[in-house]
Each structure stands twice: as structure tokens, then as C-alpha cells.
């Protein structure tokens, strides 16, 4: 009896994090900030504040995103503020 499928599913569940969508607060900040993706390939990230999904890639590394989302992304080494 093979158990590889069970182990694979267990690993997949350990890596998966489900976050229920939160309703946008009234008066959502409209301030935007330019950020540049410094990684390789493509990257999808959900904004911590706005819950908006942003797509970055090597072909389109720069995006204007909600300033509050930018704060969290800039703490990583994958993004930098555009000056």
C-alpha cells in the first residue's frame, strides 16, 4: 500500500494558508505608492491592507499599489520603493 499520496496531501495542507477575505473598511486609503519587484519570474501577492491581488513579473516589475500594502511589501527583500 502506497502512502506517498497521503504524505503529499499532508505537506500541501501544511503549506496552504487560508485567509478569509475581509470587507474593505469605509474610507479606504486612495494613496498609492510605486514599488518595484526585484525577484525573478512572476509573483502574485495579496495586499495586507486592501486585500487586492497584485501581479509582478520581470516584464512588468513596477506597480502602483495602495500605500499601506506597500509598507508590508517593502519589508521583504523582493521589493523596493521607486524613487
Secondary structure by P-SEA (a helix, b strand, c coil): ccaaaaaaaaaaaaabbbbcccccccccccbbbbbbbccccbbbbccccccbbbbbccccccccccaaaaaaaaacccccccc
